[in-house]
């Protein structure tokens, strides 16, 4: 069964950091672009960042300079390092690749 499993979410104070992980299983994802999305309560799901198979990256303007996406193909895992967190970063964060969504991990940033 092909699946993506996120972890690393939690409660953190504003200004703090978290690192999310997305572990892929069922097949290799080394040739796929891997995405992180997030969805805050009452809002649409939005793209946060992605990383291509060649490790080129893209970031939404709202997280540029604070978040870093990376991948470890040997571990079939993609990461999202989140620094200088703001209350507006509170959301469920989802990993996505080639039609497969993870179940999401909750990130809550308190003021």
C-alpha positions as CSV (number, residue, x, y, z in Angstrom):
1,X,0.0,0.0,0.0
2,X,1.4,3.3,-1.0
3,X,1.1,5.9,1.7
4,X,2.6,9.1,3.2
5,X,2.7,9.5,6.9
6,X,3.4,12.9,8.5
7,X,4.8,13.4,12.0
8,X,6.5,16.1,14.1
9,X,3.5,18.4,14.6
10,X,2.7,19.9,18.0
11,X,2.2,22.9,20.1
12,X,4.9,25.6,20.1
13,X,5.1,29.2,21.2
14,X,5.5,31.9,18.6
15,X,9.1,32.3,17.6
16,X,9.8,28.6,18.1
17,X,10.6,25.8,15.7
18,X,9.3,22.5,14.6
19,X,10.5,19.9,12.1
20,X,7.9,17.9,10.2
21,X,8.6,14.6,8.6
22,X,6.8,12.8,5.8
23,X,7.7,9.2,5.5
24,X,6.7,7.5,2.2
25,X,6.2,3.8,1.9
26,X,5.0,1.3,-0.7
27,X,7.3,2.6,-3.4
28,X,10.2,4.9,-3.9
29,X,9.4,8.6,-4.2
30,X,12.9,9.7,-5.3
31,X,11.7,10.8,-8.8
32,X,8.6,12.6,-7.5
33,X,8.2,16.2,-6.6
34,X,7.1,16.3,-2.9
35,X,4.8,18.9,-1.5
36,X,3.8,20.3,1.8
37,X,0.4,21.9,2.1
38,X,-1.5,23.3,5.1
39,X,-5.1,24.0,6.0
40,X,-6.1,26.4,8.7
41,X,-9.6,26.3,10.2
42,X,-12.1,27.8,7.9
43,X,-9.6,28.3,5.1
44,X,-8.7,26.5,1.9
45,X,-5.8,24.2,1.7
46,X,-2.7,26.1,0.5
47,X,0.7,25.2,-0.9
48,X,3.5,25.8,1.5
49,X,6.5,24.4,-0.3
50,X,7.7,21.8,-2.7
51,X,10.9,20.1,-3.6
52,X,11.7,18.4,-7.0
53,X,13.6,15.3,-7.6
54,X,16.6,17.5,-8.4
55,X,16.1,19.2,-5.1
56,X,14.9,22.5,-6.5
57,X,12.6,24.2,-4.1
58,X,9.7,26.6,-4.0
59,X,8.2,28.4,-1.0
60,X,5.0,30.4,-0.5
61,X,5.8,34.0,0.2
62,X,4.3,33.7,3.7
63,X,7.0,31.2,4.7
64,X,9.9,32.2,2.6
65,X,13.0,32.7,4.8
66,X,11.5,30.8,7.7
67,X,10.7,27.3,6.4
68,X,13.1,24.9,4.7
69,X,12.1,21.8,2.7
70,X,14.5,19.0,2.2
71,X,14.5,15.3,1.3
72,X,16.4,12.2,2.1
73,X,15.8,9.7,-0.8
74,X,17.6,6.9,1.0
75,X,15.0,7.2,3.8
76,X,12.1,8.0,1.4
77,X,11.4,11.0,3.6
78,X,10.8,14.7,3.1
79,X,11.2,17.3,5.8
80,X,9.8,20.7,6.6
81,X,11.9,22.7,9.0
82,X,9.8,25.6,10.4
83,X,11.6,28.4,12.2
84,X,10.3,31.7,13.6
85,X,6.8,30.3,13.8
86,X,3.9,32.7,13.9
87,X,0.4,32.2,15.2
88,X,-0.8,32.4,11.6
89,X,1.2,29.2,10.8
90,X,-1.3,27.2,12.9
91,X,-2.8,24.6,10.6
92,X,-2.9,21.0,9.7
93,X,0.1,20.2,7.5
94,X,-0.2,17.7,4.8
95,X,2.4,15.9,2.6
96,X,1.5,15.2,-1.0
97,X,3.0,13.4,-3.9
98,X,1.6,12.1,-7.2
99,X,-2.1,11.9,-6.1
100,X,-1.2,10.6,-2.6
101,X,-2.1,12.6,0.5
102,X,-0.9,12.0,4.0
103,X,-3.3,12.1,6.9
104,X,-1.9,15.4,8.2
105,X,-0.2,16.6,11.3
106,X,-1.5,19.5,13.5
107,X,0.8,22.5,14.2
108,X,-0.4,24.9,16.7
109,X,1.5,28.1,17.4
110,X,0.5,30.0,20.6
111,X,1.1,33.7,21.2
